Amino acid sequence: MNFENVALDGFTVVGISVRTSNKNGQSQKDISELWSRFMQERIAGKITNKVNEYLYCMYTDYESDFMGEYTTILGYKVSSTENLPKELMMKTIPSGAYKLFKSSGKLPECVLNTWMQIWQSDIKRKYIADFDVYPSDAFSSETPVVETFLSV
């Protein structure tokens, strides 16, 4: 499994969230529904102060490890949290060391495959804030590249 070690400055993500778990495939169902809701309710148009058009899928508020409950937030990196609708959630991705993985291929399978490799690895994780970054053309490109950042 290839990755790069990177250092990131902290930033804020704003979007909608769901509490889930990887047990019994629950996260696949919950996160799929979160994506559907994001698109159907046109959440992207409700988020102001976007830094770019990259979509962030953040995993945070871990109960324990990857088998415990955690919160998934789907949204955008923002420069300010002023004037946001109350139904949106905001969470900061802290500065620090991350491992960067790149997935390319059919979505969502290629990203799920990356996560399955991470879960089976012996990487020492912080379980603070991990996230996937989807480029603006992720769903129109035949071979999008999605970046996964793992807090270490």
FIMAR-574811 format. One record per residue (C-alpha): z negated, y negated, x; residue number from 1; residue in one letter; chain. Coordinates in nm, 4 decimals, m for minus. Each point is the difference from the previous one (the first is absolute). Layout:
# residues N
NODE        up     north      east  num  residuo  cadena
NODE         Z         Y         X  NUM        a       A
...
# end
This chain:
# residues 152
NODE        up     north      east  num  residuo  cadena
NODE    0.0000    0.0000    0.0000    1        m       A
NODE    0.1162   m0.3249    0.1584    2        n       A
NODE   m0.1909   m0.3240   m0.0326    3        f       A
NODE   m0.0620   m0.3286    0.1791    4        e       A
NODE   m0.3393   m0.1571    0.0659    5        n       A
NODE    0.0011   m0.3575   m0.1306    6        v       A
NODE   m0.2485   m0.2839   m0.0463    7        a       A
NODE    0.0232   m0.2006   m0.3223    8        l       A
NODE   m0.1419   m0.3288   m0.1174    9        d       A
NODE   m0.1717    0.0199   m0.3368   10        g       A
NODE    0.1745   m0.1054   m0.3195   11        f       A
NODE   m0.0411    0.0148   m0.3778   12        t       A
NODE    0.1890    0.2177   m0.2472   13        v       A
NODE    0.0129   m0.0871   m0.3708   14        v       A
NODE    0.1118    0.2388   m0.2726   15        g       A
NODE   m0.1187    0.2631   m0.2454   16        i       A
NODE   m0.2184    0.2991    0.0785   17        s       A
NODE   m0.1106    0.3471   m0.0976   18        v       A
NODE   m0.2964    0.2123    0.1099   19        r       A
NODE    0.1128    0.3507    0.0913   20        t       A
NODE   m0.0522    0.3086    0.2148   21        s       A
NODE    0.2248    0.2446    0.1848   22        n       A
NODE   m0.1742    0.2938   m0.1695   23        k       A
NODE    0.2252    0.2154   m0.2200   24        n       A
NODE    0.2973   m0.2343    0.0519   25        g       A
NODE   m0.1715   m0.2777   m0.1969   26        q       A
NODE    0.1150   m0.2776    0.2351   27        s       A
NODE    0.3679    0.0896   m0.0442   28        q       A
NODE   m0.0358   m0.0399   m0.3780   29        k       A
NODE   m0.2141   m0.3156    0.0167   30        d       A
NODE    0.2048   m0.1766    0.2669   31        i       A
NODE    0.3268    0.0858   m0.1749   32        s       A
NODE   m0.1412   m0.1555   m0.3191   33        e       A
NODE   m0.1124   m0.3052    0.2011   34        l       A
NODE    0.3566   m0.0483    0.1296   35        w       A
NODE    0.1373    0.0349   m0.3553   36        s       A
NODE   m0.2472   m0.2536   m0.1320   37        r       A
NODE    0.0807   m0.2388    0.2863   38        f       A
NODE    0.3697    0.0099   m0.0901   39        m       A
NODE   m0.0357    0.0041   m0.3811   40        q       A
NODE   m0.2473   m0.2893   m0.0086   41        e       A
NODE    0.2016   m0.1960    0.2582   42        r       A
NODE   m0.3083   m0.0524    0.2140   43        i       A
NODE    0.2092   m0.1337    0.2904   44        a       A
NODE    0.0801   m0.3116   m0.2038   45        g       A
NODE   m0.3693   m0.0662   m0.0646   46        k       A
NODE   m0.0948   m0.0080    0.3695   47        i       A
NODE    0.0259   m0.3477    0.1497   48        t       A
NODE   m0.0106   m0.1005    0.3666   49        n       A
NODE    0.1810    0.3147    0.1219   50        k       A
NODE    0.0592    0.0041    0.3743   51        v       A
NODE    0.3135    0.2156   m0.0373   52        n       A
NODE    0.1605    0.2509   m0.2357   53        e       A
NODE   m0.1507    0.3086    0.1645   54        y       A
NODE   m0.2033    0.2106   m0.2409   55        l       A
NODE   m0.3388    0.1245    0.1235   56        y       A
NODE   m0.1711    0.3148   m0.1221   57        c       A
NODE   m0.3561   m0.0223    0.1318   58        m       A
NODE   m0.2674    0.2712    0.0042   59        y       A
NODE   m0.3574   m0.1253    0.0270   60        t       A
NODE   m0.3585    0.0281   m0.1247   61        d       A
NODE   m0.0166    0.3619    0.1139   62        y       A
NODE   m0.2904    0.2016   m0.1373   63        e       A
NODE    0.0069    0.2258    0.3078   64        s       A
NODE    0.3121    0.1425    0.1621   65        d       A
NODE    0.3511    0.0654   m0.1341   66        f       A
NODE   m0.1336    0.2516   m0.2534   67        m       A
NODE   m0.2468   m0.2438   m0.1559   68        g       A
NODE    0.0808   m0.2715   m0.2511   69        e       A
NODE    0.1748   m0.3173    0.1157   70        y       A
NODE    0.1710   m0.3038   m0.1466   71        t       A
NODE    0.3753   m0.0520    0.0220   72        t       A
NODE    0.1326   m0.3560   m0.0312   73        i       A
NODE    0.3700   m0.0686   m0.0499   74        l       A
NODE    0.1054   m0.3571    0.0691   75        g       A
NODE    0.1045   m0.2631    0.2495   76        y       A
NODE   m0.1385   m0.1675    0.3088   77        k       A
NODE   m0.0909   m0.3579   m0.0937   78        v       A
NODE   m0.0707   m0.3228    0.1849   79        s       A
NODE   m0.2509   m0.1178   m0.2618   80        s       A
NODE   m0.1889    0.1480   m0.2939   81        t       A
NODE   m0.0031   m0.3229   m0.2021   82        e       A
NODE    0.1315   m0.0024   m0.3580   83        n       A
NODE    0.0239    0.3760   m0.0400   84        l       A
NODE   m0.0265    0.1654   m0.3420   85        p       A
NODE   m0.3393    0.1610   m0.0605   86        k       A
NODE    0.1473    0.3477   m0.0545   87        e       A
NODE    0.1137    0.0156    0.3623   88        l       A
NODE   m0.2169    0.1407    0.2773   89        m       A
NODE   m0.0231   m0.1354    0.3524   90        m       A
NODE   m0.1160    0.1811    0.3103   91        k       A
NODE    0.0035   m0.0864    0.3695   92        t       A
NODE    0.1468    0.2325    0.2574   93        i       A
NODE   m0.2235   m0.0656    0.3002   94        p       A
NODE    0.1111   m0.0821    0.3521   95        s       A
NODE   m0.0147    0.2922    0.2331   96        g       A
NODE    0.1644    0.3036    0.1529   97        a       A
NODE    0.2473    0.2016   m0.2043   98        y       A
NODE    0.2345    0.2899    0.0558   99        k       A
NODE    0.3504   m0.0749   m0.1279  100        l       A
NODE    0.2128    0.2833   m0.1393  101        f       A
NODE    0.3573   m0.0398   m0.1241  102        k       A
NODE    0.1475    0.2015   m0.2861  103        s       A
NODE    0.3695    0.0082   m0.0766  104        s       A
NODE    0.1850    0.1868   m0.2691  105        g       A
NODE   m0.0286    0.0605   m0.3721  106        k       A
NODE   m0.2855   m0.1778   m0.1745  107        l       A
NODE   m0.2741    0.0847   m0.0740  108        p       A
NODE    0.0287    0.3363    0.1763  109        e       A
NODE    0.0380   m0.1393    0.3524  110        c       A
NODE   m0.3192   m0.2085   m0.0326  111        v       A
NODE   m0.1930    0.2884   m0.1557  112        l       A
NODE    0.1110    0.2195    0.2896  113        n       A
NODE   m0.1389   m0.2556    0.2481  114        t       A
NODE   m0.3333   m0.0036   m0.1833  115        w       A
NODE   m0.0155    0.3796   m0.0059  116        m       A
NODE    0.0467    0.0023    0.3778  117        q       A
NODE   m0.2739   m0.2630    0.0382  118        i       A
NODE   m0.2405    0.2000   m0.2193  119        w       A
NODE    0.0609    0.3123    0.2104  120        q       A
NODE   m0.0455   m0.1848    0.3309  121        s       A
NODE   m0.3181   m0.0519    0.2000  122        d       A
NODE    0.0412   m0.3796    0.0140  123        i       A
NODE   m0.3381   m0.1751   m0.0110  124        k       A
NODE    0.0353   m0.2379   m0.2946  125        r       A
NODE   m0.2178   m0.2917   m0.1070  126        k       A
NODE    0.0733    0.0422   m0.3731  127        y       A
NODE   m0.0149   m0.3749   m0.0547  128        i       A
NODE    0.3530   m0.1074   m0.0876  129        a       A
NODE    0.3196    0.1986    0.0448  130        d       A
NODE    0.3321   m0.1092   m0.1439  131        f       A
NODE    0.3715    0.0606   m0.0405  132        d       A
NODE    0.2529   m0.2838    0.0282  133        v       A
NODE    0.3198    0.0329   m0.2032  134        y       A
NODE    0.2884   m0.2311    0.0964  135        p       A
NODE    0.1656   m0.1976   m0.2779  136        s       A
NODE    0.2979    0.2409    0.0006  137        d       A
NODE   m0.2133    0.3178    0.0001  138        a       A
NODE    0.1257    0.1179   m0.3373  139        f       A
NODE    0.3638   m0.1009    0.0408  140        s       A
NODE    0.0511    0.1326    0.3527  141        s       A
NODE    0.0922    0.3645    0.0569  142        e       A
NODE   m0.2201    0.0200    0.3103  143        t       A
NODE   m0.2767   m0.2570   m0.0285  144        p       A
NODE   m0.2606   m0.0244    0.2730  145        v       A
NODE   m0.3555   m0.0199   m0.1322  146        v       A
NODE   m0.2801   m0.0832    0.2418  147        e       A
NODE   m0.3415    0.1612   m0.0398  148        t       A
NODE   m0.2991   m0.1599    0.1720  149        f       A
NODE   m0.3143    0.2057    0.0554  150        l       A
NODE   m0.3281   m0.1767    0.0905  151        s       A
NODE   m0.1530    0.1531    0.3132  152        v       A
# end
